[in-house]
Amino acid sequence: MARWHAARTRIQLKLAIQRAHMLQEKKAALANRARLDIAELVGRGRMETARVKTESLILDDIHTELLELLELYCEMLYARFALLELKTDAPDPAIREPLIAVIHAAHHTDAPELHVLQDMLCARYGADFAQAALDNRDGCVSERVTKKLAYHIAPPDLVDAYALADSEAADTPVPAAEAPQGDSEWGALMKRFEALKHP
């Protein structure tokens, strides 16, 4: 487990920000390729396979949003680093939310820089604070983070809307059996898609 050292932690924050950003770009490139594959599958009428790939894509999109959120929280901690250096046992309220979020969610990512940062922050504020953050005791972790970490299979409506939206974006013709009938049905499906995507 890494120990608290102010100068090293500042460097680790910068490394974590860079790695989170790099992983987002990598996942975005993979997602673009997956969207083209899904559009091709829909165009060939292989909706079941497209649905399975779409479920995976939705989970990857949620994970990318988590990385984006953790990058933002790391940037906040970096900008307010002087508050981490205060000689107090409890964190300043201005850094409490990002601190708890990073401690709680870092191990859900594949970024080793975030794992090391998590250890450093745990060492800084002690085992009790760290365990409370890891356990989300008293709902201390932001709902923005816990929603991204809650694993669930996307509803079939969202999966279908995602797959059809990918096909439309790629200008792939959708087989008549899978296409929504009429503009009103398509509009209703897209509204439902947006509502499900951003609860």
LINKADA-V259946 format. One record per run of one state. SS is the DSSP state (a for helix, b for strand, c for the rest). FROM is the first residue (numbers start at 1). LEN is the number of residues. If there is no record, write none. Layout:
ss: {SS:SS}
from: {FROM:FROM}
len: {LEN:LEN}
//
This chain:
ss: {c:a:c:a:c:a:c:a:c:a:c:a:c:a:c:a:c:a:c}
from: {1:6:44:47:80:81:85:93:109:112:136:137:140:143:150:156:170:182:198}
len: {5:38:3:33:1:4:8:16:3:24:1:3:3:7:6:14:12:16:2}
//
